[in-house]
Amino acid sequence: MHYQKRRRKPVAEINVVPYIDVMLVLLIIFMVTAPLVTQGVKVDLPQAQAEPLDDESKSPMIASINANGEYFLSTGNGEDGKEPMTPTDLAVVVAAQLQIDPEIPVIVKADRKIEYSYVVELMVLLQRAGAPSVGLMTEPKE
């Protein structure tokens, strides 16, 4: 009696069910954490060393915060910004100026002793008023 041995072909299948489970868990994690990551103030950071504004450019609106947390606004049309303003008044004036001239630069000038949260609040206020980008004013190193 001759017994013939059958050869079985190797099965080249991969069980993908565990991988699908892992992918679904990762998808849920990313869906939950994505809204938390995107909160913040959008700021255009310079790609090179900071340089002063050109003399030919339009005179900017300068939103200032002093050490006491008071807001001031200096526009290019002769308003000095010596009187403190409420955040609502500042936003209204900035929005009105940007309606007249949307290309006018907006710059934040903050006292170095002020808390960072005041600067962020001012930047959010300017963003809501319609400023497409906001610059930060600094003093050159001595």
Secondary structure, DSSP 8 states (H G I E B T S, - for coil): ----------------HHHHHHHHHHHHHHHHHHHHHT-S------SS------SSS---EEEEE-TT--EEEE-TTS----S-B-HHHHHHHHHHHHHH-TT--EEEEE-TTS-HHHHHHHHHHHHHTT-S-EEE------
